[in-house]
Amino acid sequence: MAAQREASRESLRQSLTLLLRLSASRRGFALRMATVGLALPQQAVSVLDHVVEHGPLPMGELARGTRHDPGATARLVAGLEADGLLQRRRSTADGRVSLVHVTAQGRRTAALVASAQVRHLDRALAPLSDLELATCAAHLERVVGLLRDVDGAVPAQRDGRQAAGAAGGSVD
């Protein structure tokens, strides 16, 4: 029994490693973005998505929430601001603080990114039956939950579940 558990654990480890590599692939991400006419890098999309879900936010909180270096976050926000997707405004509560807000174009862009990711998943998972897909999702959610419990808290998604990509990549 121990040999079977060890073999299963190793198979899961290898599969998770490959999943993280696939989800972090810049080339694959760029190809998915091209299907909706976008050329945004993954890091910029993670900043945009975070502001859409949790904003408006001060720059430091945005950097912590996306797990990016503060300097890199500032550069990404500047690029997204130049593209008309984000906007920095002074806080009405504290004029010394600048908050990052999403623009209407930023919301539309985030929706396009999400649609590209959904279409990608639909194509990849099409061979699975509804039951297989539900079983796979349930098992993956459980594995993510168990890893989260061992590793500590990770950023939650809007619906309260933990982000699948928090372990080192984005599942798209």
Number of C-alpha atoms within 10 A of each C-alpha: 6 7 8 9 10 11 12 12 12 12 12 13 12 12 12 14 13 12 16 18 14 17 17 18 15 14 11 13 20 16 15 20 21 14 15 13 13 15 13 16 14 17 15 17 16 18 22 26 21 21 23 20 13 13 16 21 21 18 19 15 15 25 19 13 18 19 14 17 13 16 12 13 21 16 13 21 22 16 15 20 18 11 12 14 21 26 19 18 14 13 15 10 7 8 10 9 15 17 20 23 21 25 16 12 13 22 18 13 19 20 14 17 24 15 16 22 16 13 15 15 13 12 9 10 13 11 10 12 10 11 9 12 14 12 12 13 12 12 12 14 16 12 14 19 18 12 13 17 11 9 10 9 12 15 16 13 13 12 7 8 12 17 20 22 17 17 14 12 17 18 15 19
